[in-house]
Every structure is written in structure tokens, then in C-alpha cells.
């Protein structure tokens, strides 16, 4: 049986990144179980009608990204990015993961595509 491509991606990441990726992945799956998980452009991506969320391991952090992030409410200005829509939050350590706020962003991102 062929391994899940997202699982394979996670297993290839450095040991310090894997727990962060697993935490974010679990948060996405719990917050939006209707999203389909796949590997797109080499990164874990979560979509329904359109692309919604992605995870991208970088050298010094994980990008917890939103394809339509420019349209999301971000009162604390945590979302970074200069493009028309794509935004991300840089995750360097477990305490950077804010479950309640991230769940709200995930749900808003899912609702935005409908």
C-alpha cells in the first residue's frame, strides 16, 4: 500500500519541525474535517471547493498559510505576506500555535470559499 503523500512529507522534515507540523495538521483536521488533504506544489494543502490552507516547512520556521488570507480578520496582525491574497503565520515553536485563534481563522477561511 502506498504511503499517504502528506505523511511522507512530514516524515522527511527535520526532527524539530515534525511536532509543529503534526500539531498544525491535527488542528486543521479537527477544525475543518470537511477539507481534503493533499500534497500540492510540494506542500500539504487543504481544500474543499478551492484551496484553503497550506503548511510549508522552511529552514527556520513553518508557514501556516491561508490561500485567501488577505480577506481574513487579523486584528493582531499575525498574518504576513505582501501578495494579493496569500498570507501565513510563521511558527517557530509550539507556543506560537494559538489553538483558539487558529481555529477561528481556519473556520473563517473555510466559510470564505463558500
Secondary structure, DSSP 8 states (H G I E B T S, - for coil): ----HHHHHHHHS-HHHHHHHHHHHHHHHHH-TTSEEEEETTEEEEESSSEEEEEEE-SS-EEEEETTGGGS--TT---B--SSS-EEEEE-SGGG--HHHHHHHHHHHHHHT-
